[in-house]
């Protein structure tokens, strides 16, 4: 299984937020994991669990219409069940 680096995860989330300007950082965290402060904690250096990374990937994929994006998190999480 390929797990994105911390920098790749943040870059993937930033790219997602750029594609969806109507979703702010707090709304992203709340919608993806139920934690509005998620992205703030990640930016401060907190490492997410595999379960959190799975939730993030599933949220981004569903929001993008199920289309497989070119983001690292989408590619890395393909094998996570």
N, CA, C and O atoms as a Maestro MAE file, in Angstrom:
{
 s_m_m2io_version
 :::
 2.0.0
}

f_m_ct {
 s_m_title
 :::
 protein
 m_atom[324] {
  # First column is atom index #
  i_m_mmod_type
  r_m_x_coord
  r_m_y_coord
  r_m_z_coord
  i_m_residue_number
  s_m_chain_name
  s_m_pdb_residue_name
  s_m_pdb_atom_name
  i_m_atomic_number
  :::
  1 25 0.843 -1.169 0.000 1 A "UNK " " N  " 7
  2 3 0.000 0.000 0.000 1 A "UNK " " CA " 6
  3 2 0.898 1.244 0.000 1 A "UNK " " C  " 6
  4 15 1.893 1.296 0.723 1 A "UNK " " O  " 8
  5 25 0.550 2.216 -0.792 2 A "UNK " " N  " 7
  6 3 1.282 3.473 -0.847 2 A "UNK " " CA " 6
  7 2 0.542 4.488 0.019 2 A "UNK " " C  " 6
  8 15 -0.649 4.732 -0.171 2 A "UNK " " O  " 8
  9 25 1.249 5.064 0.954 3 A "UNK " " N  " 7
  10 3 0.670 6.088 1.825 3 A "UNK " " CA " 6
  11 2 1.362 7.402 1.484 3 A "UNK " " C  " 6
  12 15 2.591 7.467 1.463 3 A "UNK " " O  " 8
  13 25 0.579 8.456 1.216 4 A "UNK " " N  " 7
  14 3 1.203 9.727 0.860 4 A "UNK " " CA " 6
  15 2 1.969 10.320 2.036 4 A "UNK " " C  " 6
  16 15 1.634 10.095 3.199 4 A "UNK " " O  " 8
  17 25 2.996 11.077 1.704 5 A "UNK " " N  " 7
  18 3 3.711 11.795 2.759 5 A "UNK " " CA " 6
  19 2 2.800 12.885 3.309 5 A "UNK " " C  " 6
  20 15 1.760 13.198 2.730 5 A "UNK " " O  " 8
  21 25 3.202 13.445 4.415 6 A "UNK " " N  " 7
  22 3 2.425 14.517 5.028 6 A "UNK " " CA " 6
  23 2 2.264 15.676 4.047 6 A "UNK " " C  " 6
  24 15 1.169 16.218 3.899 6 A "UNK " " O  " 8
  25 25 3.351 16.053 3.381 7 A "UNK " " N  " 7
  26 3 3.312 17.160 2.413 7 A "UNK " " CA " 6
  27 2 2.397 16.824 1.239 7 A "UNK " " C  " 6
  28 15 1.672 17.693 0.755 7 A "UNK " " O  " 8
  29 25 2.423 15.573 0.775 8 A "UNK " " N  " 7
  30 3 1.556 15.165 -0.332 8 A "UNK " " CA " 6
  31 2 0.080 15.202 0.078 8 A "UNK " " C  " 6
  32 15 -0.779 15.594 -0.711 8 A "UNK " " O  " 8
  33 25 -0.200 14.796 1.298 9 A "UNK " " N  " 7
  34 3 -1.572 14.830 1.801 9 A "UNK " " CA " 6
  35 2 -2.092 16.264 1.834 9 A "UNK " " C  " 6
  36 15 -3.194 16.537 1.358 9 A "UNK " " O  " 8
  37 25 -1.307 17.172 2.391 10 A "UNK " " N  " 7
  38 3 -1.718 18.575 2.467 10 A "UNK " " CA " 6
  39 2 -1.901 19.145 1.061 10 A "UNK " " C  " 6
  40 15 -2.871 19.856 0.801 10 A "UNK " " O  " 8
  41 25 -0.969 18.834 0.152 11 A "UNK " " N  " 7
  42 3 -1.062 19.333 -1.224 11 A "UNK " " CA " 6
  43 2 -2.323 18.806 -1.911 11 A "UNK " " C  " 6
  44 15 -2.975 19.533 -2.660 11 A "UNK " " O  " 8
  45 25 -2.661 17.555 -1.657 12 A "UNK " " N  " 7
  46 3 -3.854 16.967 -2.238 12 A "UNK " " CA " 6
  47 2 -5.118 17.652 -1.710 12 A "UNK " " C  " 6
  48 15 -6.037 17.947 -2.474 12 A "UNK " " O  " 8
  49 25 -5.155 17.898 -0.422 13 A "UNK " " N  " 7
  50 3 -6.311 18.589 0.168 13 A "UNK " " CA " 6
  51 2 -6.399 20.013 -0.369 13 A "UNK " " C  " 6
  52 15 -7.489 20.484 -0.695 13 A "UNK " " O  " 8
  53 25 -5.273 20.697 -0.463 14 A "UNK " " N  " 7
  54 3 -5.270 22.061 -1.007 14 A "UNK " " CA " 6
  55 2 -5.778 22.083 -2.443 14 A "UNK " " C  " 6
  56 15 -6.549 22.967 -2.818 14 A "UNK " " O  " 8
  57 25 -5.342 21.098 -3.261 15 A "UNK " " N  " 7
  58 3 -5.816 21.022 -4.644 15 A "UNK " " CA " 6
  59 2 -7.330 20.794 -4.675 15 A "UNK " " C  " 6
  60 15 -8.037 21.381 -5.493 15 A "UNK " " O  " 8
  61 25 -7.815 19.941 -3.781 16 A "UNK " " N  " 7
  62 3 -9.254 19.688 -3.681 16 A "UNK " " CA " 6
  63 2 -10.002 20.975 -3.325 16 A "UNK " " C  " 6
  64 15 -11.013 21.307 -3.943 16 A "UNK " " O  " 8
  65 25 -9.494 21.690 -2.326 17 A "UNK " " N  " 7
  66 3 -10.153 22.929 -1.910 17 A "UNK " " CA " 6
  67 2 -10.113 23.981 -3.009 17 A "UNK " " C  " 6
  68 15 -11.031 24.795 -3.112 17 A "UNK " " O  " 8
  69 25 -9.072 23.981 -3.830 18 A "UNK " " N  " 7
  70 3 -9.016 24.902 -4.971 18 A "UNK " " CA " 6
  71 2 -10.065 24.545 -6.016 18 A "UNK " " C  " 6
  72 15 -10.613 25.429 -6.674 18 A "UNK " " O  " 8
  73 25 -10.348 23.250 -6.171 19 A "UNK " " N  " 7
  74 3 -11.387 22.814 -7.107 19 A "UNK " " CA " 6
  75 2 -12.780 23.107 -6.571 19 A "UNK " " C  " 6
  76 15 -13.734 23.233 -7.339 19 A "UNK " " O  " 8
  77 25 -12.895 23.215 -5.249 20 A "UNK " " N  " 7
  78 3 -14.195 23.416 -4.597 20 A "UNK " " CA " 6
  79 2 -14.126 24.619 -3.663 20 A "UNK " " C  " 6
  80 15 -14.121 24.458 -2.442 20 A "UNK " " O  " 8
  81 25 -14.073 25.823 -4.229 21 A "UNK " " N  " 7
  82 3 -13.911 27.013 -3.389 21 A "UNK " " CA " 6
  83 2 -15.074 27.256 -2.418 21 A "UNK " " C  " 6
  84 15 -14.946 28.037 -1.474 21 A "UNK " " O  " 8
  85 25 -16.196 26.591 -2.651 22 A "UNK " " N  " 7
  86 3 -17.342 26.745 -1.745 22 A "UNK " " CA " 6
  87 2 -17.131 25.980 -0.435 22 A "UNK " " C  " 6
  88 15 -17.877 26.172 0.526 22 A "UNK " " O  " 8
  89 25 -16.132 25.129 -0.400 23 A "UNK " " N  " 7
  90 3 -15.836 24.341 0.803 23 A "UNK " " CA " 6
  91 2 -14.636 24.970 1.498 23 A "UNK " " C  " 6
  92 15 -13.530 24.961 0.958 23 A "UNK " " O  " 8
  93 25 -14.842 25.502 2.661 24 A "UNK " " N  " 7
  94 3 -13.743 26.058 3.446 24 A "UNK " " CA " 6
  95 2 -13.039 24.973 4.238 24 A "UNK " " C  " 6
  96 15 -13.455 23.815 4.232 24 A "UNK " " O  " 8
  97 25 -11.981 25.354 4.912 25 A "UNK " " N  " 7
  98 3 -11.189 24.377 5.671 25 A "UNK " " CA " 6
  99 2 -11.996 23.700 6.771 25 A "UNK " " C  " 6
  100 15 -11.925 22.481 6.930 25 A "UNK " " O  " 8
  101 25 -12.765 24.482 7.533 26 A "UNK " " N  " 7
  102 3 -13.558 23.894 8.622 26 A "UNK " " CA " 6
  103 2 -14.651 22.982 8.069 26 A "UNK " " C  " 6
  104 15 -14.899 21.906 8.613 26 A "UNK " " O  " 8
  105 25 -15.300 23.410 6.991 27 A "UNK " " N  " 7
  106 3 -16.351 22.583 6.390 27 A "UNK " " CA " 6
  107 2 -15.748 21.298 5.826 27 A "UNK " " C  " 6
  108 15 -16.368 20.237 5.904 27 A "UNK " " O  " 8
  109 25 -14.545 21.386 5.260 28 A "UNK " " N  " 7
  110 3 -13.872 20.197 4.750 28 A "UNK " " CA " 6
  111 2 -13.672 19.185 5.879 28 A "UNK " " C  " 6
  112 15 -14.053 18.022 5.745 28 A "UNK " " O  " 8
  113 25 -13.084 19.617 6.972 29 A "UNK " " N  " 7
  114 3 -12.833 18.719 8.098 29 A "UNK " " CA " 6
  115 2 -14.102 18.138 8.679 29 A "UNK " " C  " 6
  116 15 -14.172 16.948 8.986 29 A "UNK " " O  " 8
  117 25 -15.111 18.990 8.828 30 A "UNK " " N  " 7
  118 3 -16.388 18.536 9.388 30 A "UNK " " CA " 6
  119 2 -17.055 17.532 8.452 30 A "UNK " " C  " 6
  120 15 -17.584 16.518 8.906 30 A "UNK " " O  " 8
  121 25 -17.034 17.807 7.150 31 A "UNK " " N  " 7
  122 3 -17.689 16.918 6.187 31 A "UNK " " CA " 6
  123 2 -16.928 15.604 6.001 31 A "UNK " " C  " 6
  124 15 -17.536 14.541 5.868 31 A "UNK " " O  " 8
  125 25 -15.608 15.682 5.991 32 A "UNK " " N  " 7
  126 3 -14.800 14.488 5.739 32 A "UNK " " CA " 6
  127 2 -14.709 13.577 6.959 32 A "UNK " " C  " 6
  128 15 -14.784 12.354 6.834 32 A "UNK " " O  " 8
  129 25 -14.544 14.178 8.147 33 A "UNK " " N  " 7
  130 3 -14.275 13.360 9.337 33 A "UNK " " CA " 6
  131 2 -15.103 13.731 10.556 33 A "UNK " " C  " 6
  132 15 -15.040 13.047 11.578 33 A "UNK " " O  " 8
  133 25 -15.877 14.806 10.462 34 A "UNK " " N  " 7
  134 3 -16.619 15.271 11.628 34 A "UNK " " CA " 6
  135 2 -15.785 16.151 12.540 34 A "UNK " " C  " 6
  136 15 -16.224 16.498 13.636 34 A "UNK " " O  " 8
  137 25 -14.582 16.518 12.101 35 A "UNK " " N  " 7
  138 3 -13.664 17.330 12.902 35 A "UNK " " CA " 6
  139 2 -13.359 18.644 12.176 35 A "UNK " " C  " 6
  140 15 -12.519 18.660 11.277 35 A "UNK " " O  " 8
  141 25 -14.018 19.740 12.545 36 A "UNK " " N  " 7
  142 3 -13.790 21.001 11.846 36 A "UNK " " CA " 6
  143 2 -12.352 21.505 11.925 36 A "UNK " " C  " 6
  144 15 -11.925 22.255 11.048 36 A "UNK " " O  " 8
  145 25 -11.605 21.123 12.933 37 A "UNK " " N  " 7
  146 3 -10.222 21.570 13.081 37 A "UNK " " CA " 6
  147 2 -9.202 20.645 12.445 37 A "UNK " " C  " 6
  148 15 -8.000 20.805 12.658 37 A "UNK " " O  " 8
  149 25 -9.669 19.673 11.662 38 A "UNK " " N  " 7
  150 3 -8.776 18.678 11.070 38 A "UNK " " CA " 6
  151 2 -7.641 19.302 10.274 38 A "UNK " " C  " 6
  152 15 -6.474 19.005 10.533 38 A "UNK " " O  " 8
  153 25 -7.956 20.151 9.319 39 A "UNK " " N  " 7
  154 3 -6.922 20.699 8.452 39 A "UNK " " CA " 6
  155 2 -5.966 21.598 9.224 39 A "UNK " " C  " 6
  156 15 -4.769 21.625 8.935 39 A "UNK " " O  " 8
  157 25 -6.474 22.320 10.187 40 A "UNK " " N  " 7
  158 3 -5.610 23.155 11.029 40 A "UNK " " CA " 6
  159 2 -4.601 22.278 11.771 40 A "UNK " " C  " 6
  160 15 -3.422 22.620 11.853 40 A "UNK " " O  " 8
  161 25 -5.060 21.153 12.308 41 A "UNK " " N  " 7
  162 3 -4.151 20.243 13.012 41 A "UNK " " CA " 6
  163 2 -3.142 19.608 12.062 41 A "UNK " " C  " 6
  164 15 -1.969 19.462 12.404 41 A "UNK " " O  " 8
  165 25 -3.599 19.231 10.871 42 A "UNK " " N  " 7
  166 3 -2.682 18.658 9.887 42 A "UNK " " CA " 6
  167 2 -1.602 19.670 9.495 42 A "UNK " " C  " 6
  168 15 -0.424 19.327 9.392 42 A "UNK " " O  " 8
  169 25 -2.016 20.909 9.281 43 A "UNK " " N  " 7
  170 3 -1.051 21.956 8.915 43 A "UNK " " CA " 6
  171 2 -0.053 22.207 10.045 43 A "UNK " " C  " 6
  172 15 1.075 22.634 9.795 43 A "UNK " " O  " 8
  173 25 -0.460 21.946 11.272 44 A "UNK " " N  " 7
  174 3 0.429 22.138 12.428 44 A "UNK " " CA " 6
  175 2 1.357 20.939 12.621 44 A "UNK " " C  " 6
  176 15 2.197 20.943 13.521 44 A "UNK " " O  " 8
  177 25 1.208 19.910 11.776 45 A "UNK " " N  " 7
  178 3 2.123 18.776 11.848 45 A "UNK " " CA " 6
  179 2 1.538 17.487 12.368 45 A "UNK " " C  " 6
  180 15 2.242 16.479 12.425 45 A "UNK " " O  " 8
  181 25 0.276 17.480 12.748 46 A "UNK " " N  " 7
  182 3 -0.355 16.262 13.246 46 A "UNK " " CA " 6
  183 2 -0.427 15.217 12.132 46 A "UNK " " C  " 6
  184 15 -0.721 15.547 10.983 46 A "UNK " " O  " 8
  185 25 -0.161 13.972 12.474 47 A "UNK " " N  " 7
  186 3 -0.226 12.889 11.494 47 A "UNK " " CA " 6
  187 2 -1.577 12.188 11.597 47 A "UNK " " C  " 6
  188 15 -1.980 11.778 12.686 47 A "UNK " " O  " 8
  189 25 -2.279 12.049 10.475 48 A "UNK " " N  " 7
  190 3 -3.583 11.386 10.515 48 A "UNK " " CA " 6
  191 2 -3.430 9.867 10.587 48 A "UNK " " C  " 6
  192 15 -2.423 9.313 10.144 48 A "UNK " " O  " 8
  193 25 -4.419 9.216 11.138 49 A "UNK " " N  " 7
  194 3 -4.448 7.761 11.134 49 A "UNK " " CA " 6
  195 2 -4.866 7.288 9.741 49 A "UNK " " C  " 6
  196 15 -5.348 8.076 8.929 49 A "UNK " " O  " 8
  197 25 -4.679 6.016 9.479 50 A "UNK " " N  " 7
  198 3 -5.104 5.450 8.202 50 A "UNK " " CA " 6
  199 2 -6.616 5.595 8.039 50 A "UNK " " C  " 6
  200 15 -7.108 5.848 6.939 50 A "UNK " " O  " 8
  201 25 -7.338 5.434 9.126 51 A "UNK " " N  " 7
  202 3 -8.804 5.584 9.072 51 A "UNK " " CA " 6
  203 2 -9.192 7.003 8.658 51 A "UNK " " C  " 6
  204 15 -10.097 7.180 7.843 51 A "UNK " " O  " 8
  205 25 -8.520 8.012 9.208 52 A "UNK " " N  " 7
  206 3 -8.800 9.407 8.853 52 A "UNK " " CA " 6
  207 2 -8.435 9.652 7.390 52 A "UNK " " C  " 6
  208 15 -9.182 10.312 6.667 52 A "UNK " " O  " 8
  209 25 -7.292 9.123 6.951 53 A "UNK " " N  " 7
  210 3 -6.906 9.298 5.551 53 A "UNK " " CA " 6
  211 2 -7.924 8.648 4.622 53 A "UNK " " C  " 6
  212 15 -8.204 9.179 3.547 53 A "UNK " " O  " 8
  213 25 -8.475 7.515 5.018 54 A "UNK " " N  " 7
  214 3 -9.502 6.848 4.224 54 A "UNK " " CA " 6
  215 2 -10.746 7.719 4.138 54 A "UNK " " C  " 6
  216 15 -11.320 7.873 3.060 54 A "UNK " " O  " 8
  217 25 -11.166 8.288 5.258 55 A "UNK " " N  " 7
  218 3 -12.345 9.163 5.263 55 A "UNK " " CA " 6
  219 2 -12.120 10.382 4.372 55 A "UNK " " C  " 6
  220 15 -13.016 10.788 3.631 55 A "UNK " " O  " 8
  221 25 -10.925 10.962 4.444 56 A "UNK " " N  " 7
  222 3 -10.600 12.123 3.612 56 A "UNK " " CA " 6
  223 2 -10.703 11.738 2.135 56 A "UNK " " C  " 6
  224 15 -11.327 12.445 1.343 56 A "UNK " " O  " 8
  225 25 -10.089 10.616 1.775 57 A "UNK " " N  " 7
  226 3 -10.103 10.163 0.388 57 A "UNK " " CA " 6
  227 2 -11.525 9.892 -0.098 57 A "UNK " " C  " 6
  228 15 -11.895 10.299 -1.199 57 A "UNK " " O  " 8
  229 25 -12.311 9.214 0.714 58 A "UNK " " N  " 7
  230 3 -13.692 8.909 0.334 58 A "UNK " " CA " 6
  231 2 -14.505 10.175 0.153 58 A "UNK " " C  " 6
  232 15 -15.296 10.270 -0.786 58 A "UNK " " O  " 8
  233 25 -14.326 11.153 1.038 59 A "UNK " " N  " 7
  234 3 -15.055 12.408 0.914 59 A "UNK " " CA " 6
  235 2 -14.661 13.137 -0.366 59 A "UNK " " C  " 6
  236 15 -15.525 13.609 -1.105 59 A "UNK " " O  " 8
  237 25 -13.356 13.230 -0.632 60 A "UNK " " N  " 7
  238 3 -12.906 13.948 -1.824 60 A "UNK " " CA " 6
  239 2 -13.381 13.246 -3.095 60 A "UNK " " C  " 6
  240 15 -13.798 13.906 -4.046 60 A "UNK " " O  " 8
  241 25 -13.321 11.922 -3.119 61 A "UNK " " N  " 7
  242 3 -13.769 11.175 -4.294 61 A "UNK " " CA " 6
  243 2 -15.266 11.364 -4.520 61 A "UNK " " C  " 6
  244 15 -15.702 11.593 -5.648 61 A "UNK " " O  " 8
  245 25 -16.046 11.268 -3.459 62 A "UNK " " N  " 7
  246 3 -17.498 11.448 -3.581 62 A "UNK " " CA " 6
  247 2 -17.840 12.867 -4.026 62 A "UNK " " C  " 6
  248 15 -18.722 13.058 -4.863 62 A "UNK " " O  " 8
  249 25 -17.155 13.851 -3.478 63 A "UNK " " N  " 7
  250 3 -17.422 15.245 -3.829 63 A "UNK " " CA " 6
  251 2 -17.016 15.536 -5.264 63 A "UNK " " C  " 6
  252 15 -17.660 16.333 -5.947 63 A "UNK " " O  " 8
  253 25 -15.956 14.897 -5.720 64 A "UNK " " N  " 7
  254 3 -15.510 15.073 -7.104 64 A "UNK " " CA " 6
  255 2 -16.363 14.264 -8.078 64 A "UNK " " C  " 6
  256 15 -16.033 14.171 -9.260 64 A "UNK " " O  " 8
  257 25 -17.445 13.687 -7.596 65 A "UNK " " N  " 7
  258 3 -18.352 12.950 -8.458 65 A "UNK " " CA " 6
  259 2 -17.927 11.522 -8.725 65 A "UNK " " C  " 6
  260 15 -18.348 10.906 -9.703 65 A "UNK " " O  " 8
  261 25 -17.081 10.999 -7.838 66 A "UNK " " N  " 7
  262 3 -16.635 9.627 -8.009 66 A "UNK " " CA " 6
  263 2 -15.540 9.480 -9.043 66 A "UNK " " C  " 6
  264 15 -14.994 8.392 -9.223 66 A "UNK " " O  " 8
  265 25 -15.212 10.574 -9.727 67 A "UNK " " N  " 7
  266 3 -14.141 10.515 -10.722 67 A "UNK " " CA " 6
  267 2 -12.813 10.387 -10.006 67 A "UNK " " C  " 6
  268 15 -12.582 11.016 -8.973 67 A "UNK " " O  " 8
  269 25 -11.951 9.571 -10.563 68 A "UNK " " N  " 7
  270 3 -10.634 9.407 -9.965 68 A "UNK " " CA " 6
  271 2 -9.792 10.608 -10.329 68 A "UNK " " C  " 6
  272 15 -9.477 10.826 -11.499 68 A "UNK " " O  " 8
  273 25 -9.428 11.384 -9.330 69 A "UNK " " N  " 7
  274 3 -8.612 12.563 -9.570 69 A "UNK " " CA " 6
  275 2 -7.156 12.209 -9.679 69 A "UNK " " C  " 6
  276 15 -6.768 11.064 -9.444 69 A "UNK " " O  " 8
  277 25 -6.347 13.182 -10.033 70 A "UNK " " N  " 7
  278 3 -4.930 12.960 -10.172 70 A "UNK " " CA " 6
  279 2 -4.174 13.194 -8.885 70 A "UNK " " C  " 6
  280 15 -2.944 13.148 -8.872 70 A "UNK " " O  " 8
  281 25 -4.883 13.442 -7.811 71 A "UNK " " N  " 7
  282 3 -4.230 13.753 -6.547 71 A "UNK " " CA " 6
  283 2 -3.577 12.531 -5.931 71 A "UNK " " C  " 6
  284 15 -4.032 11.404 -6.123 71 A "UNK " " O  " 8
  285 25 -2.526 12.763 -5.201 72 A "UNK " " N  " 7
  286 3 -1.771 11.689 -4.553 72 A "UNK " " CA " 6
  287 2 -2.651 10.893 -3.613 72 A "UNK " " C  " 6
  288 15 -2.571 9.665 -3.596 72 A "UNK " " O  " 8
  289 25 -3.476 11.547 -2.842 73 A "UNK " " N  " 7
  290 3 -4.292 10.812 -1.871 73 A "UNK " " CA " 6
  291 2 -5.248 9.871 -2.592 73 A "UNK " " C  " 6
  292 15 -5.480 8.756 -2.127 73 A "UNK " " O  " 8
  293 25 -5.805 10.301 -3.714 74 A "UNK " " N  " 7
  294 3 -6.692 9.420 -4.469 74 A "UNK " " CA " 6
  295 2 -5.941 8.192 -4.953 74 A "UNK " " C  " 6
  296 15 -6.435 7.072 -4.818 74 A "UNK " " O  " 8
  297 25 -4.763 8.384 -5.511 75 A "UNK " " N  " 7
  298 3 -3.980 7.244 -6.012 75 A "UNK " " CA " 6
  299 2 -3.513 6.363 -4.867 75 A "UNK " " C  " 6
  300 15 -3.578 5.137 -4.958 75 A "UNK " " O  " 8
  301 25 -3.047 6.975 -3.795 76 A "UNK " " N  " 7
  302 3 -2.488 6.215 -2.677 76 A "UNK " " CA " 6
  303 2 -3.563 5.420 -1.950 76 A "UNK " " C  " 6
  304 15 -3.285 4.334 -1.443 76 A "UNK " " O  " 8
  305 25 -4.757 5.930 -1.892 77 A "UNK " " N  " 7
  306 3 -5.795 5.290 -1.106 77 A "UNK " " CA " 6
  307 2 -6.605 4.285 -1.918 77 A "UNK " " C  " 6
  308 15 -7.542 3.689 -1.387 77 A "UNK " " O  " 8
  309 25 -6.271 4.082 -3.185 78 A "UNK " " N  " 7
  310 3 -7.015 3.141 -4.015 78 A "UNK " " CA " 6
  311 2 -7.112 1.756 -3.401 78 A "UNK " " C  " 6
  312 15 -8.118 1.069 -3.579 78 A "UNK " " O  " 8
  313 25 -6.082 1.338 -2.681 79 A "UNK " " N  " 7
  314 3 -6.058 -0.019 -2.151 79 A "UNK " " CA " 6
  315 2 -6.612 -0.125 -0.742 79 A "UNK " " C  " 6
  316 15 -6.686 -1.230 -0.203 79 A "UNK " " O  " 8
  317 25 -7.000 0.975 -0.128 80 A "UNK " " N  " 7
  318 3 -7.488 0.957 1.246 80 A "UNK " " CA " 6
  319 2 -8.960 0.607 1.244 80 A "UNK " " C  " 6
  320 15 -9.741 1.186 0.489 80 A "UNK " " O  " 8
  321 25 -9.337 -0.329 2.080 81 A "UNK " " N  " 7
  322 3 -10.735 -0.749 2.194 81 A "UNK " " CA " 6
  323 2 -11.325 -0.222 3.459 81 A "UNK " " C  " 6
  324 15 -12.498 -0.466 3.742 81 A "UNK " " O  " 8
  :::
 }
 m_bond[323] {
  # First column is bond index #
  i_m_from
  i_m_to
  i_m_order
  :::
  1 1 2 1
  2 2 3 1
  3 3 4 2
  4 3 5 1
  5 5 6 1
  6 6 7 1
  7 7 8 2
  8 7 9 1
  9 9 10 1
  10 10 11 1
  11 11 12 2
  12 11 13 1
  13 13 14 1
  14 14 15 1
  15 15 16 2
  16 15 17 1
  17 17 18 1
  18 18 19 1
  19 19 20 2
  20 19 21 1
  21 21 22 1
  22 22 23 1
  23 23 24 2
  24 23 25 1
  25 25 26 1
  26 26 27 1
  27 27 28 2
  28 27 29 1
  29 29 30 1
  30 30 31 1
  31 31 32 2
  32 31 33 1
  33 33 34 1
  34 34 35 1
  35 35 36 2
  36 35 37 1
  37 37 38 1
  38 38 39 1
  39 39 40 2
  40 39 41 1
  41 41 42 1
  42 42 43 1
  43 43 44 2
  44 43 45 1
  45 45 46 1
  46 46 47 1
  47 47 48 2
  48 47 49 1
  49 49 50 1
  50 50 51 1
  51 51 52 2
  52 51 53 1
  53 53 54 1
  54 54 55 1
  55 55 56 2
  56 55 57 1
  57 57 58 1
  58 58 59 1
  59 59 60 2
  60 59 61 1
  61 61 62 1
  62 62 63 1
  63 63 64 2
  64 63 65 1
  65 65 66 1
  66 66 67 1
  67 67 68 2
  68 67 69 1
  69 69 70 1
  70 70 71 1
  71 71 72 2
  72 71 73 1
  73 73 74 1
  74 74 75 1
  75 75 76 2
  76 75 77 1
  77 77 78 1
  78 78 79 1
  79 79 80 2
  80 79 81 1
  81 81 82 1
  82 82 83 1
  83 83 84 2
  84 83 85 1
  85 85 86 1
  86 86 87 1
  87 87 88 2
  88 87 89 1
  89 89 90 1
  90 90 91 1
  91 91 92 2
  92 91 93 1
  93 93 94 1
  94 94 95 1
  95 95 96 2
  96 95 97 1
  97 97 98 1
  98 98 99 1
  99 99 100 2
  100 99 101 1
  101 101 102 1
  102 102 103 1
  103 103 104 2
  104 103 105 1
  105 105 106 1
  106 106 107 1
  107 107 108 2
  108 107 109 1
  109 109 110 1
  110 110 111 1
  111 111 112 2
  112 111 113 1
  113 113 114 1
  114 114 115 1
  115 115 116 2
  116 115 117 1
  117 117 118 1
  118 118 119 1
  119 119 120 2
  120 119 121 1
  121 121 122 1
  122 122 123 1
  123 123 124 2
  124 123 125 1
  125 125 126 1
  126 126 127 1
  127 127 128 2
  128 127 129 1
  129 129 130 1
  130 130 131 1
  131 131 132 2
  132 131 133 1
  133 133 134 1
  134 134 135 1
  135 135 136 2
  136 135 137 1
  137 137 138 1
  138 138 139 1
  139 139 140 2
  140 139 141 1
  141 141 142 1
  142 142 143 1
  143 143 144 2
  144 143 145 1
  145 145 146 1
  146 146 147 1
  147 147 148 2
  148 147 149 1
  149 149 150 1
  150 150 151 1
  151 151 152 2
  152 151 153 1
  153 153 154 1
  154 154 155 1
  155 155 156 2
  156 155 157 1
  157 157 158 1
  158 158 159 1
  159 159 160 2
  160 159 161 1
  161 161 162 1
  162 162 163 1
  163 163 164 2
  164 163 165 1
  165 165 166 1
  166 166 167 1
  167 167 168 2
  168 167 169 1
  169 169 170 1
  170 170 171 1
  171 171 172 2
  172 171 173 1
  173 173 174 1
  174 174 175 1
  175 175 176 2
  176 175 177 1
  177 177 178 1
  178 178 179 1
  179 179 180 2
  180 179 181 1
  181 181 182 1
  182 182 183 1
  183 183 184 2
  184 183 185 1
  185 185 186 1
  186 186 187 1
  187 187 188 2
  188 187 189 1
  189 189 190 1
  190 190 191 1
  191 191 192 2
  192 191 193 1
  193 193 194 1
  194 194 195 1
  195 195 196 2
  196 195 197 1
  197 197 198 1
  198 198 199 1
  199 199 200 2
  200 199 201 1
  201 201 202 1
  202 202 203 1
  203 203 204 2
  204 203 205 1
  205 205 206 1
  206 206 207 1
  207 207 208 2
  208 207 209 1
  209 209 210 1
  210 210 211 1
  211 211 212 2
  212 211 213 1
  213 213 214 1
  214 214 215 1
  215 215 216 2
  216 215 217 1
  217 217 218 1
  218 218 219 1
  219 219 220 2
  220 219 221 1
  221 221 222 1
  222 222 223 1
  223 223 224 2
  224 223 225 1
  225 225 226 1
  226 226 227 1
  227 227 228 2
  228 227 229 1
  229 229 230 1
  230 230 231 1
  231 231 232 2
  232 231 233 1
  233 233 234 1
  234 234 235 1
  235 235 236 2
  236 235 237 1
  237 237 238 1
  238 238 239 1
  239 239 240 2
  240 239 241 1
  241 241 242 1
  242 242 243 1
  243 243 244 2
  244 243 245 1
  245 245 246 1
  246 246 247 1
  247 247 248 2
  248 247 249 1
  249 249 250 1
  250 250 251 1
  251 251 252 2
  252 251 253 1
  253 253 254 1
  254 254 255 1
  255 255 256 2
  256 255 257 1
  257 257 258 1
  258 258 259 1
  259 259 260 2
  260 259 261 1
  261 261 262 1
  262 262 263 1
  263 263 264 2
  264 263 265 1
  265 265 266 1
  266 266 267 1
  267 267 268 2
  268 267 269 1
  269 269 270 1
  270 270 271 1
  271 271 272 2
  272 271 273 1
  273 273 274 1
  274 274 275 1
  275 275 276 2
  276 275 277 1
  277 277 278 1
  278 278 279 1
  279 279 280 2
  280 279 281 1
  281 281 282 1
  282 282 283 1
  283 283 284 2
  284 283 285 1
  285 285 286 1
  286 286 287 1
  287 287 288 2
  288 287 289 1
  289 289 290 1
  290 290 291 1
  291 291 292 2
  292 291 293 1
  293 293 294 1
  294 294 295 1
  295 295 296 2
  296 295 297 1
  297 297 298 1
  298 298 299 1
  299 299 300 2
  300 299 301 1
  301 301 302 1
  302 302 303 1
  303 303 304 2
  304 303 305 1
  305 305 306 1
  306 306 307 1
  307 307 308 2
  308 307 309 1
  309 309 310 1
  310 310 311 1
  311 311 312 2
  312 311 313 1
  313 313 314 1
  314 314 315 1
  315 315 316 2
  316 315 317 1
  317 317 318 1
  318 318 319 1
  319 319 320 2
  320 319 321 1
  321 321 322 1
  322 322 323 1
  323 323 324 2
  :::
 }
}
